[in-house]
């Protein structure tokens, strides 16, 4: 197991160390590709199906996988097979923080979505950003979307234990508290059954493969379908 994979393996472990957020980890996040890569599906004006927006960072954009193999692509296929007539639009951009999500709300609202899967926070955490700021941004994202009439599902992530138990606890509680406040479904860890599964993660240890993205879609499916109409 190489050093980077070992570092990311810690993502699935509950924090036990008391050291402060490590500078090396923040630098790792700051050096991560922030190309502004976005995997937004082309909008067909003749497609009148209601829209589901997958709104997030590189885990949503499908960074490192071929076109058509992000988790929103697989979610589209799953919904089609189940007879749900919705169009899944991928508004994931690599490197985005919760603040970037706030800034991009107008792009989501322009699609008049019926449902939005909100999956931000990983980049905030890896950069050691203040939890209260991230929480405030996510609160604004959720309240704005819900006020527009959209239904919301939250996709969460966690952090390596070297960030310290207090920081990790506050980070993880952000998702739970907001899900409770807004009464919306929460998937606490989007990479469940992906991280640690052979073939589930890319060599960087940070992003899902096509196989992993297929599982992420499966993880979200039981939270999404109860909010849809056939």
C-alpha positions, -999 to +999 in steps of 0.1 A: +000+000+000+015+033-010+017+064+013-012+082-003-035+052-002-026+047+034-034+083+041-069+080+025-075+047+042-078+067+074-110+083+059-130+053+070-116+051+106-130+071+134-105+096+148-086+086+178-056+109+178-056+143+195-032+161+172-044+193+155-052+193+118-019+185+101-003+211+078+007+183+055-029+172+050-040+208+043-012+211+018-023+179+002-057+193-003-044+226-016-023+208-041-052+187-053-063+195-089-086+224-089-091+227-126-127+238-124-136+206-142-173+202-144-193+173-156-226+190-164-248+170-187-259+187-219-293+203-216-317+191-243-345+217-246-368+190-259-363+170-228-393+179-206-385+154-178-382+169-143-346+175-132-326+159-105-294+179-098-262+162-084-245+192-068-210+188-054-173+186-059-150+160-076-168+130-062-199+142-080-181+153-112-165+119-115-129+132-116-106+106-132-133+084-148-143+084-185-173+105-196-205+087-187-191+069-156-198+094-128-222+085-101-249+108-116-246+088-148-252+056-130-280+071-110-297+081-143-294+045-156-308+031-123-338+054-124-344+047-160-344+009-153-368+014-124-393+034-146-386+069-131-388+095-157-363+121-145-332+137-160-301+137-138-279+168-143-243+166-130-233+199-115-201+187-098-169+207-100-135+194-088-120+213-059-152+230-049-158+240-012-191+247+005-185+284-003-182+276-040-215+257-036-231+289-023-218+308-052-232+283-077-267+281-063-280+302-092-268+276-117-288+249-098-319+270-095-318+278-132-326+242-139-358+243-116-349+210-100-374+188-083-346+171-063-310+181-054-283+158-040-260+181-020-225+166-016-200+192-003-176+194+026-146+172+018-124+200+005-134+222+034-123+195+059-090+186+041-080+222+041-089+226+078-114+253+072-135+265+102-164+241+108-188+269+116-181+285+083-187+253+064-218+246+084-232+281+076-225+276+039-243+243+038-272+257+058-275+284+032-274+259+003-300+237+019-324+265+029-322+282-005-329+249-023-358+240+000-373+275-003-373+271-041-395+240-037-368+214-044-364+183-023-330+176-009-308+146-001-274+152+017-243+131+008-217+132+036-180+123+039-155+121+068-119+129+076-086+112+086-081+107+123-050+130+123-074+160+121-082+153+158-113+140+175-129+174+182-125+186+146-138+153+131-167+152+156-178+187+146-173+179+109-194+148+110-220+164+132-225+191+106-243+167+082-264+151+110-274+185+125-285+199+091-303+168+081-322+170+113-329+207+110-342+205+075-358+170+078-340+157+048-324+123+041-287+118+048-262+094+035-234+099+061-206+084+040-210+084+003-181+059-002-196+032+019-190-002+002-166+017-021-136+025+001-118-007+010-136-026-018-112-040-045-116-019-076-137+007-059-111+035-056-086+051-081-049+049-074-050+083-058-070+068-030-094+098-030-118+093-059-140+064-069-135+044-101-164+037-125-172+006-104-171+027-072-194+054-088-218+027-097-220+017-060-223+054-049-254+056-071-267+024-054-260+039-020-281+070-029-309+052-047-330+042-017-329+078-004-338+093-037-367+071-050-391+078-021-389+115-030-399+109-067-431+101-086-434+074-111 
